[in-house]
């Protein structure tokens, strides 16, 4: 039984890491708490759902489609709106993204209603001793880890990735070196939206697609960032796995209705004892 709970927690944790990594990147680089993140995830889920229903596209094949669409949307929002106030206090950008989220949330609800929609896949299941795991869940976990690892590789090896890291470390010094900071901000926000849309396509095979879940996914991103630390892919990965395992075991021992409570309690504990997160460094809060 414990091995099954562990396996469930790892799958859940990989998905949580993918949910949070774009949110963490935007928060760490731009110092913007992107309240749109949950809606971006659900929009990616809708793209996967309607792509399968109307075009016969497998939801996993919708990942690059959703990612590209959300990158364009995120880049446009950042470049056209958020960049105008990005240097203002955090409360200003928080209020702006909250207002944009309300517009996007209501637009999706009006267009498609809040009725939960499910993508059902049946590829069989893997059985190893006491562990039973559907193959589609295993595939979703593998793709989530692949997306997270790909972002890590891009940030470490590409010219744009190094520019993002430079802006995160010292915006003024990066500008003096010729980096177009506003452009990098827009690209970073676009990458955050891309990761949210791609994750939404993955989550559509596990969770129902409904606008009622935007707040839940945003809350998960918050908790993962606090646990793991801001701005880095490794922090989101560790934070996601920790939260997934804690919720899995807490749900088994205390009941599923208490799993979310335990996760938020851990977040509050870390805020009091280690506000930079498990992998965060002082000065990068």
C-alpha positions in Angstrom: 0.0 0.0 0.0 2.8 2.4 0.9 4.5 1.8 -2.5 1.2 2.6 -4.3 0.9 5.9 -2.3 4.5 6.7 -3.1 4.0 6.1 -6.8 0.8 8.3 -6.8 2.7 11.0 -5.0 5.5 11.0 -7.5 3.1 11.2 -10.5 1.2 14.1 -8.7 4.4 15.8 -7.8 5.7 15.8 -11.4 2.5 17.4 -12.5 2.7 20.0 -9.7 6.2 20.9 -10.7 5.1 21.5 -14.3 2.2 23.6 -13.0 4.5 25.8 -10.9 7.7 26.1 -13.0 6.4 28.9 -15.3 4.7 30.7 -12.4 8.0 30.5 -10.4 10.0 31.8 -13.4 7.8 34.9 -13.9 7.7 35.7 -10.2 11.5 35.3 -9.8 12.5 37.2 -12.9 9.9 39.9 -13.2 8.8 40.1 -9.5 5.3 39.7 -10.8 2.8 37.5 -9.2 0.9 36.2 -12.2 -2.7 35.7 -11.2 -3.5 34.7 -14.8 -1.5 31.5 -14.4 -4.5 29.2 -13.4 -6.6 30.5 -16.3 -3.7 29.9 -18.7 -3.6 26.3 -17.5 -7.3 25.8 -18.0 -7.1 27.4 -21.5 -4.5 24.9 -22.4 -6.8 22.2 -21.2 -9.6 23.5 -23.3 -7.3 23.5 -26.4 -6.5 19.8 -25.7 -10.2 18.9 -25.1 -11.7 20.7 -28.2 -8.7 19.5 -30.3 -9.6 15.9 -29.5 -13.4 16.4 -29.8 -13.5 18.4 -33.0 -10.2 17.6 -34.8 -9.3 14.2 -33.4 -5.9 15.4 -32.1 -4.5 13.3 -29.2 -4.2 15.5 -26.1 -0.5 14.8 -25.8 -0.1 16.1 -29.4 -1.9 19.3 -28.4 1.0 20.2 -26.1 3.0 22.2 -28.7 -0.2 23.7 -30.1 -1.3 24.9 -26.6 2.2 26.0 -25.8 2.6 28.1 -28.9 -0.8 29.7 -28.6 -0.2 30.6 -24.9 3.3 31.9 -25.6 1.9 34.4 -28.1 -0.9 35.4 -25.7 1.5 35.8 -22.8 4.0 37.7 -24.8 1.3 40.1 -26.0 -0.1 40.7 -22.6 3.3 41.4 -21.0 4.6 43.6 -23.8 1.4 45.5 -24.3 0.1 45.9 -20.7 2.3 44.6 -17.8 5.5 46.1 -19.1 3.9 49.5 -18.6 3.7 49.0 -14.9 6.3 46.3 -14.3 8.6 48.7 -12.3 5.7 49.7 -10.0 5.2 48.0 -6.6 4.1 44.4 -6.5 0.6 45.3 -5.5 0.2 47.2 -8.8 1.1 44.3 -11.0 -0.8 41.9 -8.8 -4.0 44.0 -9.2 -3.5 44.2 -13.0 -3.0 40.5 -13.4 -5.9 39.8 -11.1 -8.1 42.0 -13.2 -6.9 40.4 -16.4 -7.6 37.0 -14.8 -11.2 38.0 -14.0 -11.7 39.0 -17.7 -10.2 35.8 -19.0 -12.0 33.6 -16.5 -15.4 35.1 -17.3 -14.7 35.0 -21.0 -13.9 31.2 -20.9 -17.0 30.6 -18.7 -19.3 32.5 -21.0 -17.8 30.8 -24.1 -17.7 27.2 -22.8 -19.6 27.3 -19.4 -18.1 25.9 -16.2 -19.3 22.3 -17.0 -16.5 19.9 -16.3 -15.2 18.1 -19.4 -13.1 15.0 -19.3 -10.7 13.5 -21.8 -10.8 9.7 -21.3 -7.8 7.6 -22.3 -7.5 3.9 -21.8 -4.1 2.5 -22.6 -4.2 -0.1 -19.9 -2.2 -0.1 -16.7 1.1 -1.2 -15.4 1.2 -3.7 -12.6 4.3 -4.2 -10.5 3.6 -6.1 -7.3 1.2 -4.0 -5.3 1.6 -1.0 -7.6 -1.1 -0.3 -10.2 -0.6 2.7 -12.5 -2.5 3.6 -15.7 -0.1 4.1 -18.6 -1.7 7.5 -19.4 -0.7 8.7 -15.9 2.8 7.4 -16.4 3.0 9.2 -19.8 1.7 12.4 -18.3 4.3 12.2 -15.6 7.1 11.6 -18.1 6.0 14.4 -20.3 5.8 16.8 -17.3 9.3 15.9 -16.3 10.4 16.3 -20.0 8.9 19.8 -20.2 10.5 20.8 -16.9 13.9 19.4 -17.9 13.6 21.1 -21.3 13.0 24.5 -19.7 16.0 23.9 -17.4 18.2 23.1 -20.5 17.0 26.2 -22.4 17.8 28.5 -19.4 21.2 27.0 -19.0 22.4 26.7 -22.6 20.5 29.1 -24.9 21.4 32.7 -25.5 17.8 33.8 -24.5 18.0 31.6 -21.4 21.2 33.2 -20.3 19.7 36.6 -20.8 16.8 35.7 -18.7 19.1 34.5 -15.9 21.2 37.7 -16.2 18.1 39.9 -15.9 17.0 37.9 -12.9 20.3 38.4 -11.2 20.8 42.1 -11.9 18.4 44.0 -14.2 20.5 47.2 -14.4 23.7 45.4 -15.2 22.0 43.3 -17.8 20.7 46.5 -19.5 24.2 48.0 -19.5 25.4 44.9 -21.3 23.0 45.5 -24.1 20.2 43.2 -23.1 16.7 44.5 -24.0 15.1 44.1 -20.6 11.5 44.7 -21.6 11.9 42.2 -24.4 13.3 39.6 -22.0 10.5 40.3 -19.6 7.9 39.7 -22.4 9.7 36.5 -23.4 9.9 35.3 -19.8 6.2 35.9 -19.3 5.5 34.2 -22.6 7.5 31.1 -21.5 5.5 31.1 -18.3 2.3 31.1 -20.2 3.7 28.4 -22.6 4.5 26.1 -19.7 1.0 26.7 -18.3 -0.7 25.9 -21.6 1.4 22.8 -22.2 0.7 21.7 -18.6 -3.0 22.3 -19.2 -3.0 19.8 -22.1 -1.4 17.2 -19.8 -3.7 17.9 -16.9 -6.8 17.5 -19.2 -6.1 13.7 -19.2 -6.0 13.6 -15.3 -8.4 16.3 -14.1 -11.7 17.7 -15.5 -11.4 20.8 -17.6 -13.4 23.6 -16.0 -12.9 27.2 -15.1 -13.7 26.3 -11.5 -10.2 24.8 -11.2 -8.3 28.0 -12.0 -8.0 29.0 -8.4 -6.9 25.5 -7.3 -4.1 25.3 -9.9 -3.0 28.9 -9.0 -2.9 27.9 -5.3 -0.8 24.8 -6.1 1.7 27.0 -7.9 1.9 29.3 -4.9 2.6 26.4 -2.5 5.2 24.8 -4.7 7.1 28.1 -5.1 7.1 28.7 -1.4 8.3 25.1 -0.7 11.0 24.9 -3.4 12.1 28.5 -3.9 11.5 31.1 -6.6 12.9 31.6 -10.0 14.6 28.2 -10.6 13.5 25.1 -12.3 15.1 22.9 -9.7 13.1 24.6 -6.9 9.8 24.0 -8.7 10.7 20.4 -9.3 11.6 19.7 -5.6 8.7 21.7 -4.4 6.3 19.9 -6.6 7.5 16.5 -5.7 7.4 17.4 -2.0 3.9 18.7 -2.2 2.7 15.7 -4.3 4.2 13.2 -1.8 2.8 15.0 1.2 -0.7 15.3 -0.3 -0.6 11.6 -1.3 0.3 10.3 2.2 -1.8 12.9 4.0 -4.8 11.9 1.9 -4.3 8.3 2.8 -3.7 8.8 6.5 -6.0 11.7 7.2 -8.5 11.6 4.4 -8.4 13.3 1.0 -10.4 16.3 2.3 -7.3 17.2 4.5 -4.6 16.8 1.9 -4.8 20.4 0.6 -4.9 21.7 4.2 -1.7 19.9 5.0 0.0 21.3 1.9 -0.9 24.9 2.9 0.1 24.3 6.5 3.6 23.2 5.2 3.7 26.4 3.2 3.0 28.6 6.2 5.6 26.7 8.2 8.3 27.3 5.6 7.3 31.0 5.4 8.0 31.3 9.1 11.2 29.2 9.2 12.8 29.3 5.7 11.1 32.0 3.6 13.5 31.4 0.6 12.2 27.8 0.2 14.2 24.6 0.3 16.4 25.5 -2.6 16.1 29.3 -2.6 19.0 31.6 -1.8 19.0 34.8 0.2 18.5 37.8 -2.1 16.3 35.8 -4.6 13.1 35.9 -2.6 
